[in-house]
Amino acid sequence: MPVQAAILAGGKGMRMRSVSDTPKVLLPLGDKPILVHQLEWLKNSGFSEVFLCLGHQSDVIQEALGDGSRYGLKINYKI
């Protein structure tokens, strides 16, 4: 049975609008987006499947992350 995790990533990021129109979870932290850091941490902690609960700009996030295979995970999107 896969080890599963859920990440809530559906906010509008209103306070970040003055900086960028990019979804908050895709803003860079160092050399990669915040959400990629979380995905890598989950993979390294033994998780194999992630449910991303999305709202605002969900299409942009899905396009950026794909199916999760590049991170060694299966990503399921819940909109």
All heavy atoms as a GROMACS GRO file, in nm:
protein
  605
    1MET      N    1   0.085  -0.118   0.000
    1MET     CA    2   0.000   0.000   0.000
    1MET      C    3   0.090   0.125   0.000
    1MET      O    4   0.185   0.133   0.077
    1MET     CB    5  -0.089  -0.001   0.123
    1MET     CG    6  -0.176   0.120   0.137
    1MET     SD    7  -0.320   0.078   0.235
    1MET     CE    8  -0.428   0.203   0.179
    2PRO      N    9   0.059   0.223  -0.085
    2PRO     CA   10   0.143   0.343  -0.091
    2PRO      C   11   0.131   0.429   0.035
    2PRO      O   12   0.026   0.432   0.100
    2PRO     CB   13   0.089   0.418  -0.213
    2PRO     CG   14  -0.049   0.367  -0.232
    2PRO     CD   15  -0.050   0.227  -0.181
    3VAL      N   16   0.239   0.493   0.069
    3VAL     CA   17   0.238   0.587   0.181
    3VAL      C   18   0.197   0.723   0.123
    3VAL      O   19   0.261   0.774   0.031
    3VAL     CB   20   0.377   0.595   0.248
    3VAL    CG1   21   0.374   0.692   0.364
    3VAL    CG2   22   0.422   0.458   0.293
    4GLN      N   23   0.086   0.777   0.174
    4GLN     CA   24   0.025   0.895   0.115
    4GLN      C   25   0.037   1.018   0.204
    4GLN      O   26   0.041   1.007   0.325
    4GLN     CB   27  -0.123   0.868   0.086
    4GLN     CG   28  -0.146   0.751  -0.005
    4GLN     CD   29  -0.292   0.714  -0.017
    4GLN    OE1   30  -0.370   0.733   0.075
    4GLN    NE2   31  -0.330   0.660  -0.132
    5ALA      N   32   0.039   1.134   0.136
    5ALA     CA   33   0.039   1.262   0.205
    5ALA      C   34  -0.054   1.356   0.130
    5ALA      O   35  -0.080   1.338   0.011
    5ALA     CB   36   0.180   1.321   0.209
    6ALA      N   37  -0.102   1.458   0.199
    6ALA     CA   38  -0.186   1.561   0.136
    6ALA      C   39  -0.124   1.697   0.164
    6ALA      O   40  -0.075   1.724   0.274
    6ALA     CB   41  -0.327   1.556   0.190
    7ILE      N   42  -0.126   1.782   0.062
    7ILE     CA   43  -0.076   1.920   0.076
    7ILE      C   44  -0.188   2.013   0.032
    7ILE      O   45  -0.242   1.998  -0.078
    7ILE     CB   46   0.049   1.945  -0.010
    7ILE    CG1   47   0.164   1.855   0.035
    7ILE    CG2   48   0.090   2.092  -0.002
    7ILE    CD1   49   0.289   1.866  -0.052
    8LEU      N   50  -0.223   2.107   0.117
    8LEU     CA   51  -0.322   2.209   0.082
    8LEU      C   52  -0.248   2.323   0.016
    8LEU      O   53  -0.162   2.386   0.077
    8LEU     CB   54  -0.395   2.258   0.208
    8LEU     CG   55  -0.464   2.150   0.290
    8LEU    CD1   56  -0.525   2.212   0.416
    8LEU    CD2   57  -0.570   2.080   0.209
    9ALA      N   58  -0.282   2.350  -0.110
    9ALA     CA   59  -0.210   2.453  -0.185
    9ALA      C   60  -0.308   2.534  -0.272
    9ALA      O   61  -0.284   2.556  -0.388
    9ALA     CB   62  -0.103   2.389  -0.272
   10GLY      N   63  -0.418   2.576  -0.213
   10GLY     CA   64  -0.522   2.638  -0.294
   10GLY      C   65  -0.550   2.783  -0.269
   10GLY      O   66  -0.646   2.837  -0.322
   11GLY      N   67  -0.469   2.850  -0.191
   11GLY     CA   68  -0.497   2.991  -0.160
   11GLY      C   69  -0.465   3.086  -0.273
   11GLY      O   70  -0.392   3.052  -0.366
   12LYS      N   71  -0.518   3.205  -0.263
   12LYS     CA   72  -0.496   3.306  -0.367
   12LYS      C   73  -0.364   3.379  -0.351
   12LYS      O   74  -0.317   3.443  -0.444
   12LYS     CB   75  -0.610   3.406  -0.368
   12LYS     CG   76  -0.738   3.349  -0.420
   12LYS     CD   77  -0.842   3.455  -0.434
   12LYS     CE   78  -0.970   3.397  -0.492
   12LYS     NZ   79  -1.072   3.498  -0.508
   13GLY      N   80  -0.302   3.373  -0.236
   13GLY     CA   81  -0.175   3.442  -0.216
   13GLY      C   82  -0.188   3.593  -0.230
   13GLY      O   83  -0.106   3.656  -0.296
   14MET      N   84  -0.291   3.649  -0.171
   14MET     CA   85  -0.322   3.792  -0.187
   14MET      C   86  -0.205   3.883  -0.148
   14MET      O   87  -0.182   3.984  -0.212
   14MET     CB   88  -0.445   3.829  -0.105
   14MET     CG   89  -0.570   3.754  -0.150
   14MET     SD   90  -0.620   3.794  -0.318
   14MET     CE   91  -0.680   3.959  -0.296
   15ARG      N   92  -0.132   3.848  -0.045
   15ARG     CA   93  -0.022   3.935  -0.001
   15ARG      C   94   0.097   3.930  -0.095
   15ARG      O   95   0.182   4.018  -0.094
   15ARG     CB   96   0.020   3.899   0.140
   15ARG     CG   97  -0.087   3.935   0.242
   15ARG     CD   98  -0.048   3.886   0.377
   15ARG     NE   99  -0.061   3.740   0.376
   15ARG     CZ  100  -0.110   3.668   0.475
   15ARG    NH1  101  -0.146   3.725   0.586
   15ARG    NH2  102  -0.119   3.539   0.466
   16MET      N  103   0.103   3.828  -0.180
   16MET     CA  104   0.215   3.815  -0.273
   16MET      C  105   0.186   3.880  -0.408
   16MET      O  106   0.274   3.890  -0.492
   16MET     CB  107   0.248   3.667  -0.295
   16MET     CG  108   0.294   3.595  -0.170
   16MET     SD  109   0.435   3.671  -0.089
   16MET     CE  110   0.561   3.648  -0.211
   17ARG      N  111   0.063   3.922  -0.431
   17ARG     CA  112   0.026   3.978  -0.561
   17ARG      C  113   0.112   4.096  -0.602
   17ARG      O  114   0.138   4.116  -0.719
   17ARG     CB  115  -0.121   4.022  -0.560
   17ARG     CG  116  -0.213   3.906  -0.565
   17ARG     CD  117  -0.299   3.911  -0.688
   17ARG     NE  118  -0.370   3.785  -0.694
   17ARG     CZ  119  -0.500   3.774  -0.697
   17ARG    NH1  120  -0.574   3.881  -0.700
   17ARG    NH2  121  -0.554   3.656  -0.699
   18SER      N  122   0.156   4.175  -0.505
   18SER     CA  123   0.238   4.291  -0.540
   18SER      C  124   0.377   4.248  -0.589
   18SER      O  125   0.445   4.325  -0.655
   18SER     CB  126   0.252   4.384  -0.420
   18SER     OG  127   0.317   4.318  -0.313
   19VAL      N  128   0.416   4.126  -0.559
   19VAL     CA  129   0.547   4.074  -0.598
   19VAL      C  130   0.539   3.995  -0.729
   19VAL      O  131   0.623   4.010  -0.817
   19VAL     CB  132   0.606   3.985  -0.486
   19VAL    CG1  133   0.737   3.924  -0.528
   19VAL    CG2  134   0.619   4.063  -0.358
   20SER      N  135   0.436   3.909  -0.741
   20SER     CA  136   0.430   3.818  -0.855
   20SER      C  137   0.288   3.763  -0.872
   20SER      O  138   0.213   3.752  -0.776
   20SER     CB  139   0.526   3.701  -0.831
   20SER     OG  140   0.515   3.605  -0.932
   21ASP      N  141   0.253   3.727  -0.995
   21ASP     CA  142   0.127   3.660  -1.023
   21ASP      C  143   0.140   3.508  -1.016
   21ASP      O  144   0.044   3.435  -1.033
   21ASP     CB  145   0.075   3.699  -1.162
   21ASP     CG  146   0.018   3.839  -1.165
   21ASP    OD1  147  -0.028   3.887  -1.060
   21ASP    OD2  148   0.021   3.901  -1.272
   22THR      N  149   0.261   3.461  -0.992
   22THR     CA  150   0.288   3.318  -0.981
   22THR      C  151   0.218   3.264  -0.856
   22THR      O  152   0.219   3.330  -0.752
   22THR     CB  153   0.440   3.295  -0.968
   22THR    OG1  154   0.504   3.352  -1.081
   22THR    CG2  155   0.474   3.148  -0.959
   23PRO      N  156   0.159   3.144  -0.863
   23PRO     CA  157   0.101   3.085  -0.742
   23PRO      C  158   0.206   3.079  -0.630
   23PRO      O  159   0.323   3.048  -0.655
   23PRO     CB  160   0.060   2.944  -0.786
   23PRO     CG  161   0.042   2.955  -0.933
   23PRO     CD  162   0.141   3.057  -0.980
   24LYS      N  163   0.162   3.107  -0.511
   24LYS     CA  164   0.253   3.115  -0.396
   24LYS      C  165   0.340   2.990  -0.381
   24LYS      O  166   0.459   3.001  -0.353
   24LYS     CB  167   0.169   3.137  -0.270
   24LYS     CG  168   0.247   3.169  -0.148
   24LYS     CD  169   0.162   3.214  -0.030
   24LYS     CE  170   0.028   3.151  -0.022
   24LYS     NZ  171  -0.050   3.192   0.095
   25VAL      N  172   0.284   2.872  -0.402
   25VAL     CA  173   0.360   2.748  -0.385
   25VAL      C  174   0.467   2.728  -0.492
   25VAL      O  175   0.554   2.643  -0.476
   25VAL     CB  176   0.268   2.624  -0.379
   25VAL    CG1  177   0.179   2.630  -0.257
   25VAL    CG2  178   0.188   2.609  -0.507
   26LEU      N  179   0.460   2.805  -0.600
   26LEU     CA  180   0.560   2.794  -0.706
   26LEU      C  181   0.665   2.905  -0.699
   26LEU      O  182   0.756   2.910  -0.782
   26LEU     CB  183   0.493   2.796  -0.845
   26LEU     CG  184   0.403   2.677  -0.876
   26LEU    CD1  185   0.344   2.691  -1.015
   26LEU    CD2  186   0.477   2.545  -0.861
   27LEU      N  187   0.654   2.991  -0.599
   27LEU     CA  188   0.758   3.094  -0.582
   27LEU      C  189   0.887   3.028  -0.538
   27LEU      O  190   0.887   2.931  -0.461
   27LEU     CB  191   0.714   3.197  -0.479
   27LEU     CG  192   0.600   3.289  -0.523
   27LEU    CD1  193   0.554   3.376  -0.406
   27LEU    CD2  194   0.642   3.375  -0.641
   28PRO      N  195   1.000   3.077  -0.587
   28PRO     CA  196   1.128   3.012  -0.555
   28PRO      C  197   1.171   3.036  -0.410
   28PRO      O  198   1.152   3.143  -0.355
   28PRO     CB  199   1.226   3.077  -0.652
   28PRO     CG  200   1.165   3.208  -0.687
   28PRO     CD  201   1.017   3.189  -0.680
   29LEU      N  202   1.227   2.932  -0.354
   29LEU     CA  203   1.293   2.938  -0.224
   29LEU      C  204   1.432   2.882  -0.250
   29LEU      O  205   1.449   2.760  -0.267
   29LEU     CB  206   1.218   2.855  -0.120
   29LEU     CG  207   1.280   2.850   0.019
   29LEU    CD1  208   1.283   2.989   0.081
   29LEU    CD2  209   1.203   2.754   0.106
   30GLY      N  210   1.528   2.970  -0.264
   30GLY     CA  211   1.660   2.927  -0.308
   30GLY      C  212   1.656   2.897  -0.456
   30GLY      O  213   1.615   2.981  -0.536
   31ASP      N  214   1.687   2.775  -0.492
   31ASP     CA  215   1.698   2.739  -0.633
   31ASP      C  216   1.576   2.668  -0.692
   31ASP      O  217   1.576   2.632  -0.809
   31ASP     CB  218   1.821   2.650  -0.653
   31ASP     CG  219   1.815   2.522  -0.572
   31ASP    OD1  220   1.735   2.516  -0.476
   31ASP    OD2  221   1.887   2.428  -0.604
   32LYS      N  222   1.470   2.646  -0.613
   32LYS     CA  223   1.352   2.577  -0.664
   32LYS      C  224   1.226   2.622  -0.591
   32LYS      O  225   1.233   2.678  -0.482
   32LYS     CB  226   1.370   2.426  -0.655
   32LYS     CG  227   1.407   2.375  -0.519
   32LYS     CD  228   1.450   2.230  -0.527
   32LYS     CE  229   1.550   2.203  -0.416
   32LYS     NZ  230   1.625   2.084  -0.436
   33PRO      N  231   1.110   2.595  -0.651
   33PRO     CA  232   0.984   2.636  -0.590
   33PRO      C  233   0.961   2.572  -0.453
   33PRO      O  234   1.005   2.460  -0.427
   33PRO     CB  235   0.878   2.589  -0.689
   33PRO     CG  236   0.950   2.577  -0.819
   33PRO     CD  237   1.090   2.536  -0.783
   34ILE      N  238   0.887   2.643  -0.369
   34ILE     CA  239   0.856   2.596  -0.234
   34ILE      C  240   0.795   2.456  -0.237
   34ILE      O  241   0.833   2.368  -0.161
   34ILE     CB  242   0.760   2.695  -0.165
   34ILE    CG1  243   0.829   2.830  -0.144
   34ILE    CG2  244   0.706   2.640  -0.035
   34ILE    CD1  245   0.736   2.943  -0.107
   35LEU      N  246   0.700   2.435  -0.327
   35LEU     CA  247   0.631   2.306  -0.333
   35LEU      C  248   0.725   2.193  -0.373
   35LEU      O  249   0.711   2.080  -0.326
   35LEU     CB  250   0.513   2.315  -0.430
   35LEU     CG  251   0.413   2.200  -0.429
   35LEU    CD1  252   0.362   2.170  -0.289
   35LEU    CD2  253   0.297   2.232  -0.521
   36VAL      N  254   0.823   2.220  -0.455
   36VAL     CA  255   0.921   2.117  -0.493
   36VAL      C  256   1.004   2.077  -0.371
   36VAL      O  257   1.032   1.958  -0.351
   36VAL     CB  258   1.010   2.165  -0.609
   36VAL    CG1  259   1.125   2.069  -0.634
   36VAL    CG2  260   0.926   2.183  -0.736
   37HIS      N  261   1.040   2.172  -0.286
   37HIS     CA  262   1.109   2.137  -0.161
   37HIS      C  263   1.023   2.041  -0.079
   37HIS      O  264   1.075   1.942  -0.024
   37HIS     CB  265   1.138   2.263  -0.078
   37HIS     CG  266   1.250   2.346  -0.127
   37HIS    ND1  267   1.382   2.312  -0.110
   37HIS    CD2  268   1.251   2.464  -0.193
   37HIS    CE1  269   1.460   2.405  -0.162
   37HIS    NE2  270   1.383   2.498  -0.214
   38GLN      N  271   0.893   2.068  -0.070
   38GLN     CA  272   0.804   1.981   0.007
   38GLN      C  273   0.794   1.842  -0.056
   38GLN      O  274   0.797   1.741   0.016
   38GLN     CB  275   0.665   2.044   0.015
   38GLN     CG  276   0.663   2.169   0.100
   38GLN     CD  277   0.526   2.233   0.099
   38GLN    OE1  278   0.471   2.262  -0.007
   38GLN    NE2  279   0.472   2.254   0.217
   39LEU      N  280   0.782   1.836  -0.188
   39LEU     CA  281   0.773   1.707  -0.256
   39LEU      C  282   0.900   1.625  -0.235
   39LEU      O  283   0.893   1.504  -0.210
   39LEU     CB  284   0.746   1.727  -0.405
   39LEU     CG  285   0.610   1.788  -0.441
   39LEU    CD1  286   0.604   1.817  -0.590
   39LEU    CD2  287   0.496   1.699  -0.396
   40GLU      N  288   1.014   1.690  -0.246
   40GLU     CA  289   1.141   1.619  -0.226
   40GLU      C  290   1.152   1.568  -0.082
   40GLU      O  291   1.201   1.457  -0.059
   40GLU     CB  292   1.258   1.709  -0.263
   40GLU     CG  293   1.268   1.733  -0.412
   40GLU     CD  294   1.376   1.832  -0.450
   40GLU    OE1  295   1.431   1.902  -0.362
   40GLU    OE2  296   1.405   1.842  -0.571
   41TRP      N  297   1.108   1.647   0.014
   41TRP     CA  298   1.113   1.606   0.154
   41TRP      C  299   1.023   1.483   0.174
   41TRP      O  300   1.063   1.387   0.241
   41TRP     CB  301   1.070   1.720   0.246
   41TRP     CG  302   1.078   1.681   0.390
   41TRP    CD1  303   1.188   1.687   0.471
   41TRP    CD2  304   0.973   1.625   0.469
   41TRP    NE1  305   1.157   1.638   0.596
   41TRP    CE2  306   1.025   1.600   0.597
   41TRP    CE3  307   0.840   1.594   0.444
   41TRP    CZ2  308   0.949   1.546   0.699
   41TRP    CZ3  309   0.765   1.540   0.547
   41TRP    CH2  310   0.819   1.516   0.672
   42LEU      N  311   0.902   1.487   0.115
   42LEU     CA  312   0.812   1.373   0.128
   42LEU      C  313   0.872   1.247   0.067
   42LEU      O  314   0.866   1.139   0.127
   42LEU     CB  315   0.676   1.405   0.063
   42LEU     CG  316   0.589   1.506   0.138
   42LEU    CD1  317   0.471   1.548   0.053
   42LEU    CD2  318   0.544   1.449   0.271
   43LYS      N  319   0.930   1.259  -0.051
   43LYS     CA  320   0.993   1.144  -0.117
   43LYS      C  321   1.106   1.088  -0.030
   43LYS      O  322   1.115   0.966  -0.008
   43LYS     CB  323   1.048   1.185  -0.254
   43LYS     CG  324   1.128   1.080  -0.324
   43LYS     CD  325   1.046   0.957  -0.355
   43LYS     CE  326   1.132   0.853  -0.427
   43LYS     NZ  327   1.071   0.723  -0.427
   44ASN      N  328   1.190   1.176   0.022
   44ASN     CA  329   1.302   1.132   0.106
   44ASN      C  330   1.256   1.075   0.241
   44ASN      O  331   1.334   1.006   0.308
   44ASN     CB  332   1.400   1.247   0.129
   44ASN     CG  333   1.472   1.286   0.003
   44ASN    OD1  334   1.490   1.203  -0.087
   44ASN    ND2  335   1.514   1.410  -0.006
   45SER      N  336   1.131   1.103   0.279
   45SER     CA  337   1.076   1.052   0.405
   45SER      C  338   0.994   0.926   0.386
   45SER      O  339   0.930   0.878   0.479
   45SER     CB  340   0.989   1.161   0.470
   45SER     OG  341   1.069   1.272   0.503
   46GLY      N  342   0.993   0.872   0.263
   46GLY     CA  343   0.927   0.744   0.239
   46GLY      C  344   0.788   0.751   0.179
   46GLY      O  345   0.723   0.648   0.162
   47PHE      N  346   0.740   0.869   0.147
   47PHE     CA  347   0.608   0.882   0.085
   47PHE      C  348   0.620   0.848  -0.064
   47PHE      O  349   0.722   0.871  -0.126
   47PHE     CB  350   0.553   1.023   0.103
   47PHE     CG  351   0.514   1.054   0.245
   47PHE    CD1  352   0.609   1.096   0.336
   47PHE    CD2  353   0.383   1.037   0.287
   47PHE    CE1  354   0.575   1.123   0.468
   47PHE    CE2  355   0.348   1.064   0.419
   47PHE     CZ  356   0.443   1.107   0.509
   48SER      N  357   0.512   0.793  -0.119
   48SER     CA  358   0.513   0.757  -0.260
   48SER      C  359   0.400   0.822  -0.339
   48SER      O  360   0.404   0.825  -0.461
   48SER     CB  361   0.504   0.605  -0.276
   48SER     OG  362   0.387   0.556  -0.212
   49GLU      N  363   0.301   0.874  -0.268
   49GLU     CA  364   0.184   0.933  -0.335
   49GLU      C  365   0.144   1.060  -0.261
   49GLU      O  366   0.140   1.062  -0.138
   49GLU     CB  367   0.069   0.833  -0.336
   49GLU     CG  368  -0.046   0.872  -0.421
   49GLU     CD  369  -0.146   0.757  -0.437
   49GLU    OE1  370  -0.124   0.647  -0.382
   49GLU    OE2  371  -0.246   0.779  -0.506
   50VAL      N  372   0.114   1.164  -0.339
   50VAL     CA  373   0.076   1.294  -0.280
   50VAL      C  374  -0.054   1.341  -0.343
   50VAL      O  375  -0.073   1.332  -0.464
   50VAL     CB  376   0.187   1.399  -0.306
   50VAL    CG1  377   0.146   1.535  -0.253
   50VAL    CG2  378   0.318   1.356  -0.244
   51PHE      N  379  -0.142   1.390  -0.258
   51PHE     CA  380  -0.264   1.454  -0.303
   51PHE      C  381  -0.247   1.603  -0.285
   51PHE      O  382  -0.223   1.650  -0.174
   51PHE     CB  383  -0.385   1.405  -0.222
   51PHE     CG  384  -0.420   1.262  -0.248
   51PHE    CD1  385  -0.356   1.160  -0.181
   51PHE    CD2  386  -0.516   1.231  -0.344
   51PHE    CE1  387  -0.386   1.028  -0.207
   51PHE    CE2  388  -0.547   1.098  -0.370
   51PHE     CZ  389  -0.483   0.997  -0.302
   52LEU      N  390  -0.252   1.677  -0.394
   52LEU     CA  391  -0.245   1.823  -0.388
   52LEU      C  392  -0.386   1.878  -0.398
   52LEU      O  393  -0.454   1.858  -0.498
   52LEU     CB  394  -0.159   1.879  -0.502
   52LEU     CG  395  -0.010   1.858  -0.491
   52LEU    CD1  396   0.061   1.918  -0.612
   52LEU    CD2  397   0.045   1.921  -0.365
   53CYS      N  398  -0.430   1.945  -0.293
   53CYS     CA  399  -0.562   2.006  -0.290
   53CYS      C  400  -0.547   2.150  -0.338
   53CYS      O  401  -0.488   2.232  -0.269
   53CYS     CB  402  -0.620   2.001  -0.150
   53CYS     SG  403  -0.628   1.833  -0.084
   54LEU      N  404  -0.597   2.175  -0.458
   54LEU     CA  405  -0.572   2.303  -0.525
   54LEU      C  406  -0.700   2.383  -0.542
   54LEU      O  407  -0.809   2.328  -0.542
   54LEU     CB  408  -0.510   2.279  -0.663
   54LEU     CG  409  -0.384   2.195  -0.668
   54LEU    CD1  410  -0.341   2.176  -0.814
   54LEU    CD2  411  -0.273   2.261  -0.589
   55GLY      N  412  -0.681   2.512  -0.562
   55GLY     CA  413  -0.792   2.601  -0.591
   55GLY      C  414  -0.746   2.701  -0.696
   55GLY      O  415  -0.742   2.672  -0.814
   56HIS      N  416  -0.704   2.816  -0.649
   56HIS     CA  417  -0.662   2.926  -0.736
   56HIS      C  418  -0.543   2.886  -0.823
   56HIS      O  419  -0.445   2.832  -0.773
   56HIS     CB  420  -0.628   3.046  -0.649
   56HIS     CG  421  -0.595   3.170  -0.726
   56HIS    ND1  422  -0.690   3.236  -0.801
   56HIS    CD2  423  -0.480   3.238  -0.743
   56HIS    CE1  424  -0.634   3.340  -0.858
   56HIS    NE2  425  -0.506   3.343  -0.825
   57GLN      N  426  -0.552   2.911  -0.952
   57GLN     CA  427  -0.448   2.882  -1.050
   57GLN      C  428  -0.403   2.736  -1.048
   57GLN      O  429  -0.286   2.702  -1.067
   57GLN     CB  430  -0.327   2.974  -1.032
   57GLN     CG  431  -0.356   3.119  -1.065
   57GLN     CD  432  -0.232   3.204  -1.066
   57GLN    OE1  433  -0.137   3.179  -0.990
   57GLN    NE2  434  -0.231   3.304  -1.151
   58SER      N  435  -0.499   2.647  -1.029
   58SER     CA  436  -0.466   2.504  -1.023
   58SER      C  437  -0.404   2.455  -1.154
   58SER      O  438  -0.316   2.370  -1.152
   58SER     CB  439  -0.590   2.423  -0.991
   58SER     OG  440  -0.691   2.441  -1.089
   59ASP      N  441  -0.446   2.512  -1.265
   59ASP     CA  442  -0.392   2.470  -1.395
   59ASP      C  443  -0.243   2.500  -1.407
   59ASP      O  444  -0.166   2.422  -1.462
   59ASP     CB  445  -0.468   2.534  -1.510
   59ASP     CG  446  -0.476   2.686  -1.500
   59ASP    OD1  447  -0.475   2.740  -1.386
   59ASP    OD2  448  -0.484   2.752  -1.605
   60VAL      N  449  -0.200   2.613  -1.352
   60VAL     CA  450  -0.059   2.651  -1.357
   60VAL      C  451   0.025   2.554  -1.273
   60VAL      O  452   0.133   2.511  -1.314
   60VAL     CB  453  -0.040   2.797  -1.307
   60VAL    CG1  454   0.107   2.834  -1.301
   60VAL    CG2  455  -0.118   2.894  -1.394
   61ILE      N  456  -0.027   2.518  -1.157
   61ILE     CA  457   0.044   2.427  -1.068
   61ILE      C  458   0.053   2.287  -1.129
   61ILE      O  459   0.158   2.224  -1.130
   61ILE     CB  460  -0.023   2.423  -0.929
   61ILE    CG1  461  -0.014   2.562  -0.864
   61ILE    CG2  462   0.040   2.317  -0.840
   61ILE    CD1  463  -0.099   2.579  -0.741
   62GLN      N  464  -0.057   2.240  -1.186
   62GLN     CA  465  -0.058   2.108  -1.250
   62GLN      C  466   0.039   2.103  -1.367
   62GLN      O  467   0.112   2.005  -1.385
   62GLN     CB  468  -0.198   2.074  -1.300
   62GLN     CG  469  -0.294   2.042  -1.189
   62GLN     CD  470  -0.432   2.008  -1.243
   62GLN    OE1  471  -0.445   1.919  -1.326
   62GLN    NE2  472  -0.533   2.078  -1.196
   63GLU      N  473   0.042   2.209  -1.445
   63GLU     CA  474   0.134   2.214  -1.559
   63GLU      C  475   0.280   2.213  -1.514
   63GLU      O  476   0.365   2.149  -1.574
   63GLU     CB  477   0.107   2.340  -1.642
   63GLU     CG  478   0.186   2.347  -1.769
   63GLU     CD  479   0.152   2.469  -1.853
   63GLU    OE1  480   0.032   2.503  -1.860
   63GLU    OE2  481   0.245   2.529  -1.909
   64ALA      N  482   0.309   2.281  -1.404
   64ALA     CA  483   0.446   2.290  -1.353
   64ALA      C  484   0.495   2.156  -1.296
   64ALA      O  485   0.612   2.122  -1.311
   64ALA     CB  486   0.456   2.399  -1.248
   65LEU      N  487   0.406   2.081  -1.231
   65LEU     CA  488   0.448   1.960  -1.160
   65LEU      C  489   0.422   1.831  -1.236
   65LEU      O  490   0.487   1.729  -1.209
   65LEU     CB  491   0.380   1.953  -1.023
   65LEU     CG  492   0.410   2.070  -0.929
   65LEU    CD1  493   0.329   2.054  -0.802
   65LEU    CD2  494   0.557   2.080  -0.900
   66GLY      N  495   0.327   1.832  -1.325
   66GLY     CA  496   0.295   1.711  -1.400
   66GLY      C  497   0.244   1.599  -1.312
   66GLY      O  498   0.178   1.624  -1.211
   67ASP      N  499   0.278   1.477  -1.348
   67ASP     CA  500   0.227   1.360  -1.274
   67ASP      C  501   0.313   1.325  -1.152
   67ASP      O  502   0.281   1.233  -1.078
   67ASP     CB  503   0.216   1.240  -1.366
   67ASP     CG  504   0.351   1.192  -1.420
   67ASP    OD1  505   0.456   1.252  -1.387
   67ASP    OD2  506   0.351   1.094  -1.496
   68GLY      N  507   0.422   1.399  -1.132
   68GLY     CA  508   0.508   1.376  -1.016
   68GLY      C  509   0.622   1.280  -1.039
   68GLY      O  510   0.708   1.263  -0.953
   69SER      N  511   0.628   1.218  -1.157
   69SER     CA  512   0.731   1.118  -1.182
   69SER      C  513   0.872   1.175  -1.175
   69SER      O  514   0.965   1.105  -1.134
   69SER     CB  515   0.708   1.050  -1.317
   69SER     OG  516   0.710   1.145  -1.422
   70ARG      N  517   0.891   1.301  -1.210
   70ARG     CA  518   1.026   1.358  -1.202
   70ARG      C  519   1.074   1.374  -1.057
   70ARG      O  520   1.191   1.395  -1.032
   70ARG     CB  521   1.034   1.490  -1.278
   70ARG     CG  522   0.974   1.609  -1.204
   70ARG     CD  523   0.984   1.734  -1.284
   70ARG     NE  524   0.863   1.744  -1.362
   70ARG     CZ  525   0.815   1.853  -1.413
   70ARG    NH1  526   0.879   1.964  -1.403
   70ARG    NH2  527   0.702   1.852  -1.479
   71TYR      N  528   0.979   1.364  -0.963
   71TYR     CA  529   1.014   1.371  -0.820
   71TYR      C  530   1.009   1.234  -0.754
   71TYR      O  531   1.028   1.222  -0.634
   71TYR     CB  532   0.919   1.467  -0.747
   71TYR     CG  533   0.909   1.600  -0.816
   71TYR    CD1  534   0.796   1.635  -0.887
   71TYR    CD2  535   1.016   1.690  -0.814
   71TYR    CE1  536   0.788   1.756  -0.953
   71TYR    CE2  537   1.009   1.810  -0.880
   71TYR     CZ  538   0.894   1.842  -0.949
   71TYR     OH  539   0.886   1.962  -1.017
   72GLY      N  540   0.980   1.130  -0.833
   72GLY     CA  541   0.970   0.995  -0.779
   72GLY      C  542   0.843   0.972  -0.701
   72GLY      O  543   0.837   0.883  -0.616
   73LEU      N  544   0.739   1.050  -0.729
   73LEU     CA  545   0.612   1.042  -0.660
   73LEU      C  546   0.497   1.031  -0.759
   73LEU      O  547   0.512   1.067  -0.876
   73LEU     CB  548   0.588   1.169  -0.575
   73LEU     CG  549   0.685   1.198  -0.462
   73LEU    CD1  550   0.670   1.340  -0.415
   73LEU    CD2  551   0.661   1.100  -0.348
   74LYS      N  552   0.384   0.987  -0.711
   74LYS     CA  553   0.261   0.996  -0.789
   74LYS      C  554   0.182   1.112  -0.731
   74LYS      O  555   0.151   1.114  -0.611
   74LYS     CB  556   0.180   0.867  -0.779
   74LYS     CG  557   0.050   0.875  -0.855
   74LYS     CD  558  -0.031   0.748  -0.843
   74LYS     CE  559  -0.160   0.769  -0.921
   74LYS     NZ  560  -0.256   0.663  -0.893
   75ILE      N  561   0.150   1.211  -0.815
   75ILE     CA  562   0.072   1.326  -0.769
   75ILE      C  563  -0.071   1.314  -0.820
   75ILE      O  564  -0.094   1.294  -0.939
   75ILE     CB  565   0.135   1.459  -0.818
   75ILE    CG1  566   0.273   1.478  -0.758
   75ILE    CG2  567   0.044   1.576  -0.778
   75ILE    CD1  568   0.343   1.606  -0.805
   76ASN      N  569  -0.165   1.325  -0.726
   76ASN     CA  570  -0.307   1.329  -0.757
   76ASN      C  571  -0.355   1.470  -0.727
   76ASN      O  572  -0.322   1.525  -0.622
   76ASN     CB  573  -0.386   1.230  -0.670
   76ASN     CG  574  -0.340   1.089  -0.693
   76ASN    OD1  575  -0.358   1.034  -0.799
   76ASN    ND2  576  -0.278   1.030  -0.592
   77TYR      N  577  -0.433   1.525  -0.815
   77TYR     CA  578  -0.484   1.662  -0.798
   77TYR      C  579  -0.630   1.660  -0.759
   77TYR      O  580  -0.711   1.590  -0.822
   77TYR     CB  581  -0.466   1.742  -0.926
   77TYR     CG  582  -0.320   1.759  -0.964
   77TYR    CD1  583  -0.261   1.676  -1.058
   77TYR    CD2  584  -0.243   1.858  -0.904
   77TYR    CE1  585  -0.128   1.692  -1.093
   77TYR    CE2  586  -0.110   1.874  -0.938
   77TYR     CZ  587  -0.053   1.790  -1.032
   77TYR     OH  588   0.078   1.806  -1.065
   78LYS      N  589  -0.665   1.734  -0.657
   78LYS     CA  590  -0.802   1.751  -0.613
   78LYS      C  591  -0.833   1.900  -0.622
   78LYS      O  592  -0.768   1.982  -0.558
   78LYS     CB  593  -0.822   1.703  -0.468
   78LYS     CG  594  -0.786   1.559  -0.446
   78LYS     CD  595  -0.875   1.467  -0.524
   78LYS     CE  596  -0.835   1.321  -0.500
   78LYS     NZ  597  -0.909   1.229  -0.583
   79ILE      N  598  -0.930   1.932  -0.706
   79ILE     CA  599  -0.961   2.074  -0.730
   79ILE      C  600  -1.098   2.106  -0.675
   79ILE      O  601  -1.190   2.032  -0.686
   79ILE     CB  602  -0.954   2.104  -0.881
   79ILE    CG1  603  -0.815   2.072  -0.931
   79ILE    CG2  604  -0.992   2.248  -0.909
   79ILE    CD1  605  -0.800   2.068  -1.080
   0.00000   0.00000   0.00000
